[in-house]
Amino acid sequence: MSEVIANGKNIAAKLPCSIEEFLVAQNLLPRSVVVEHNGEAVAPSEFSRRQLNAGDRLEIVKIVAGG
């Protein structure tokens, strides 16, 4: 197990893995979040292809719908 930094917190993860795999492991639906990886916005279509490595930084924001 290695760690990535997600929203400022160290999170243990099986690395390397995709952003999508990381989100699912954190009980987050990939279609319900916006992700920045090492300072770069990532399109949801890239979640399954973008690999995470130890020490990478993620900012994850949940999308909230309502009126």
MOFEN-V424776 format. One record per helix or strand of 2 or more residues. SS is the DSSP state (a for helix, b for strand). FROM is the first residue (numbers start at 1). TO is the last residue. Records with the same first field share a line. If there is no record, write none. Layout:
BEGIN
SS = FROM-TO ; FROM-TO
END
This chain:
BEGIN
b = 2-6 ; 9-13 ; 17-18 ; 33-37 ; 40-42 ; 51-52 ; 57-62
a = 19-25 ; 30-32 ; 44-46
END
